[in-house]
Amino acid sequence: MSLPLLRPSRHLSRSRQLAGLALTGLLLTGCASQSATPTSNPAYSQRDLNEQLVMATAWMQSAAEYRALSYQAFNVARDRLDAILDEDDGNRPLAVVVDCDETVIDNSAFEAYLVGRDAAYDSERWHRWMEDRQAKAMPGALDFLTYADEQGVDIYYITNRDADALEATRDNLEALGFPQADDDHLMLRTDTSDKQPRRDAVLADHRVALYMGDNLSDFESQFDSDDPAERRALATARQARFGRHFILLPNPAYGAWEGAIYGGDWGLSPAQKDKARKAALEPWQPTGTP
């Protein structure tokens, strides 16, 4: 891959990565005449940018609140599944569709690894992590999926991990005790990061009771937008579905929300990403003397 930073391999399509490269060229051309600006500051490194991972990753790994939110999501999922089972007519088999990363398995150790290093997420480094099979179960995930399996519900793991990580992903899930973690129920990315074709394959002969994910495009492809305002508007328009048909897990470390801050251009330099992140903030404007 020509890009050193490949967050979109988990969330964005290849075509959008190429569009981002084109936009990067335009941005860099514009910055060339502004050598004193922060966006062209060669001293600001990926190591500097990685410091911004500290609070999110520390929260994910140490905060009881993070665990509680995960338990809450799976408790809601179980209550909703029970309600759906009670009124199910049995005409079509029921299924639950779950994402893997930061939904049923925890990869926060990968983010923690980047802190203090002048290294970014990239495909090779992410594959090394997957091959090590060290992801842990998200709190509450194993209990819920075991319960769903006991009720005769089919479980489909639809993830944008690359297809060549199938064996490592299956081994990791099986070692943690996740049910139905086999080749028939693991649906990794092949030719597109858009999950809708895989969701449609499940819907062809199942009634999907619940979708669970940490990214809104785990539910519907319409959420896969590079405009933060559009993503927020879509979430508002679908508010009745959250906690009922869509169960969202917290992930402050990475996701399509970050790419939207960059306008879909993951190829920005560390300094440009820092500037874009800070430009997205809405600070307090004190009245009178601060």
WOMOZI-V464371 format. One line per field, one symbol per residue. phi: phi as a letter, one per 20 degrees, with the letter a starting at -180 (. if undefined). psi: psi as a letter, one per 30 degrees, with the letter a starting at -180 (. if undefined). A space follows every 50 residues. Layout:
phi = ???
psi = ???
This chain:
phi = .eefdcgffeccfffffffffffggfffffefecfefgfdfffedfgfff ffffffffffecffffffffgggffffffffgffffdfemfcfecddcfd fmcdcddffffffffndebdgbffffffffffldfdffgnfffffffgff enefddedceffgfegfffffffffenfflecffdecefdebefefgfff fffgcceefbdcadcfffdbfgfededgfffffffffdgfefnccdddef beebqfgfgffemnefegfgfffgfffffffdffdfemeg
psi = kfkfjhefffflleefeeeeeeeeeeeeeefegifflefgjffjleeeef fffeeeeeeeffkfeeeeeeeeefeeeeeeeeeeeegkfgekkklkkkld kgefkjgfeeeeefkfkiklkleeeeeeeeffhgklkkkfeeeeeeeeef ggkkkkjjlgkkffgeeeeeeeeeefgklgilfffkjlkdfkfkfeeeee eefegljjekkklfkfffekfffilgjeeeeeeeeefgfffkfefkjkkk jfellfeeeeegggifglleeeeeeeeeffkjlkjkkak.
